[in-house]
Amino acid sequence: MLDLRGVETFYGHIQALRGVDLHVGEGEIVALIGANGAGKSTLLMTVCGKPAPRAGSIRFQGKELAGRSTHEIMRTGIAHAPEGRRIFPRLTVLENLQLGALTAAPEHFATDVERVFTLFPVLRQRSGQRGGTLSGGEQQMLAIGRALMSRPRLLLLDEPSLGLAPMIVQHIFRVIRDINETAGVSVLLVEQNAYHALRLARRGYVLVNGRITLSGEGAALLDNPEIRAAYLEGGARSDKAGTGA
């Protein structure tokens, strides 16, 4: 479904991605893990066209994305829930969802809103509330819900557990699994919480300084001594994902 081959991305003269090869198959959940500054968010943004890659190929469902504008890419069936949520704080929950539905057919709106409210019941209760007044966990739910309103075939999720309380993290990961299993949406998941990500994902990649250094089945990566030492030991395996709700 999504194929990156030899992708190189720069910020000015600074190279952020170095010959990245990555594949997400139809109906897969694929995790991308790595330390801060490794280039994980840059990879997702490069798929979305900003920044544009200077070299390499990005193909989605057989069609080349490299060189296309972001708004064109978003109409191909890709949705992005970025790091930091980036909801519209002055707009209500429902208005945020309406903006997420701009690329979808209008006749699906009521059905899609109901689906989001079923996945995240608290958003139904907050539908008339401004996004900026929601808790961190509720804002993350809204960011994912807004992405789903475009009816994507591929969902790019950037650090959905960041700064959230363990119970909220568990709920969000259950929803990700449900989206994948019931709707068949493929997911490329960027996560610092390697334990949660690799348990959820069928396959995973490790990004270090802009390069893919390791890939494999999620369960195999969880058992890999290098991965355990770098990302799972010292409490990283626990559910202590944050303190906010």
C-alpha positions in Angstrom: 0.0 0.0 0.0 2.7 2.5 1.0 6.2 2.1 -0.3 9.2 4.3 0.5 12.4 3.6 -1.5 15.6 5.5 -0.9 13.9 8.6 0.6 16.1 11.5 1.5 14.8 14.6 3.2 16.5 17.8 4.2 15.9 20.9 6.3 18.0 23.4 4.5 21.5 21.8 4.5 20.7 19.4 7.3 19.8 15.9 6.2 17.0 14.3 8.3 16.2 11.1 6.3 19.0 9.1 4.7 17.9 6.5 2.1 14.8 5.3 4.0 13.1 2.1 2.7 9.8 1.3 4.4 6.6 -0.6 3.5 3.1 -0.7 4.9 0.9 -3.5 3.5 -2.9 -3.5 3.0 -4.5 -3.9 6.4 -1.3 -3.8 8.4 -0.3 -1.9 11.5 3.4 -1.0 11.2 5.3 0.7 14.0 8.2 3.1 13.6 10.3 3.5 16.8 13.4 5.5 17.6 14.8 8.1 20.0 13.9 11.8 19.9 15.4 13.5 16.9 15.7 10.3 14.9 13.5 11.6 12.1 10.3 9.7 12.8 8.0 12.8 12.6 9.9 14.0 9.5 9.2 10.7 7.8 5.4 11.1 8.3 5.5 14.7 7.2 7.5 13.7 4.1 4.9 11.2 3.1 2.4 14.1 3.4 4.6 16.3 1.1 5.9 18.8 3.5 8.9 18.7 3.5 9.2 17.2 0.1 11.8 14.5 -0.4 14.9 15.5 -2.4 15.5 12.0 -3.5 13.7 8.6 -3.6 10.2 7.4 -4.3 7.0 7.4 -2.2 4.2 5.4 -3.7 0.7 4.9 -2.3 -1.5 2.3 -3.9 0.9 2.3 -6.8 0.8 6.0 -7.4 3.8 8.3 -6.9 3.4 10.9 -4.2 6.8 12.6 -4.3 6.5 16.0 -5.9 2.7 16.3 -5.2 1.3 19.0 -2.9 0.0 18.2 0.5 -3.6 18.9 -0.3 -3.4 16.5 -3.3 -1.8 13.8 -1.1 -4.5 14.1 1.5 -7.1 13.4 -1.1 -5.6 10.0 -2.1 -6.8 8.2 1.1 -4.1 9.2 3.6 -4.9 11.0 6.9 -2.4 12.3 9.5 -2.9 12.8 13.2 0.3 14.8 14.0 2.4 15.0 17.1 1.0 17.5 19.5 -2.5 17.0 18.3 -2.8 20.3 16.5 -6.6 20.6 16.8 -8.2 24.0 16.3 -8.6 25.2 19.9 -11.2 27.9 19.2 -13.5 25.6 17.3 -15.8 23.1 18.9 -15.3 19.4 18.8 -18.0 19.1 16.1 -16.4 21.9 14.1 -13.0 20.2 14.2 -14.7 17.0 13.0 -16.4 18.9 10.2 -13.0 20.2 9.0 -11.6 16.7 9.0 -14.5 15.7 6.7 -13.7 18.2 3.9 -12.2 15.6 1.6 -15.0 13.1 2.2 -18.4 12.8 0.5 -21.0 14.9 2.4 -23.5 12.1 2.5 -21.2 10.2 4.8 -20.9 12.9 7.4 -23.6 11.8 9.9 -22.5 8.2 9.8 -18.8 9.1 10.3 -19.5 11.5 13.2 -21.5 8.7 14.9 -18.6 6.3 14.3 -16.1 8.7 16.0 -18.5 9.3 18.9 -18.9 5.5 19.3 -15.1 5.1 19.4 -14.6 8.0 21.8 -17.9 8.5 23.7 -16.5 11.5 25.7 -16.4 13.5 22.4 -20.1 13.1 22.1 -20.5 14.7 25.5 -18.1 17.5 24.5 -19.4 18.0 21.0 -20.3 21.7 21.6 -17.1 22.4 23.7 -14.2 24.3 22.3 -11.2 22.0 21.5 -8.8 24.1 23.5 -10.7 23.4 26.8 -10.4 19.6 26.4 -8.0 17.6 28.5 -4.8 16.2 26.8 -6.4 12.8 26.3 -9.6 14.2 24.9 -7.6 16.4 22.5 -5.7 13.3 21.3 -9.0 11.5 20.7 -10.3 14.5 18.8 -7.1 14.5 16.6 -7.6 10.8 15.7 -11.3 11.3 15.2 -10.7 14.3 12.9 -8.3 12.2 10.8 -10.9 9.4 10.6 -13.5 11.8 9.2 -11.7 11.8 5.8 -12.3 8.0 5.5 -8.6 7.2 5.1 -7.2 3.9 3.8 -3.9 4.7 5.6 -3.7 6.5 8.9 -0.5 8.1 10.0 -0.3 8.4 13.8 2.5 10.5 15.4 3.1 9.8 19.2 -0.6 9.2 20.1 0.4 8.2 23.7 2.7 11.2 24.4 2.1 12.7 27.8 -1.1 10.8 28.5 -2.2 8.8 31.6 -1.9 5.0 31.3 -5.7 4.3 31.2 -6.1 6.8 28.3 -3.1 5.3 26.5 -4.7 1.8 26.8 -8.0 3.1 25.4 -6.3 4.8 22.4 -4.4 1.7 21.5 -7.5 -0.4 21.7 -9.2 2.1 19.3 -6.3 1.9 16.9 -6.6 -1.9 16.9 -10.4 -1.6 16.4 -10.0 0.8 13.5 -7.6 -1.6 11.8 -9.6 -4.8 12.4 -13.1 -3.6 11.8 -12.6 -0.9 9.1 -9.4 -2.4 7.5 -7.5 0.9 7.8 -3.8 0.4 7.5 -1.8 2.3 10.2 1.8 3.6 10.3 2.4 4.3 14.0 5.2 6.5 15.3 5.8 5.8 19.0 8.4 6.3 21.7 6.5 3.8 23.8 8.1 0.8 22.0 6.5 -1.8 24.2 2.9 -0.7 23.3 3.8 -0.1 19.7 5.5 -3.4 19.0 2.8 -5.4 20.8 0.2 -3.8 18.6 2.0 -3.8 15.3 2.5 -6.7 12.9 5.8 -5.3 11.9 8.2 -2.6 13.0 11.1 -0.5 11.9 13.8 1.2 14.0 15.0 4.6 12.9 18.3 5.9 14.1 19.7 9.3 12.9 17.6 9.3 9.8 18.4 5.7 8.8 16.4 2.4 9.2 18.7 0.2 11.2 16.5 -2.7 11.9 13.1 -4.1 10.9 11.1 -7.3 11.5 8.0 -8.7 13.0 6.7 -6.8 16.1 7.0 -9.8 18.4 10.6 -10.5 17.2 11.7 -6.9 17.7 10.2 -7.0 21.3 12.5 -10.0 22.0 15.6 -8.4 20.3 18.3 -7.7 22.9 19.3 -4.5 21.2 15.7 -3.2 21.2 15.2 -4.2 24.8 18.4 -2.5 25.9 17.7 0.7 24.0 13.9 1.1 24.3 12.4 -1.3 26.9 14.7 -1.5 29.9 14.8 0.9 32.7 11.0 1.1 33.1 10.2 1.7 29.4 8.3 -1.5 29.2 5.8 -0.3 31.9 2.6 1.5 31.2 4.0 4.8 32.6 3.3 6.8 29.5 2.7 10.1 31.1 0.8 12.0 33.7 -1.8 14.0 31.8 -5.3 12.8 31.2 
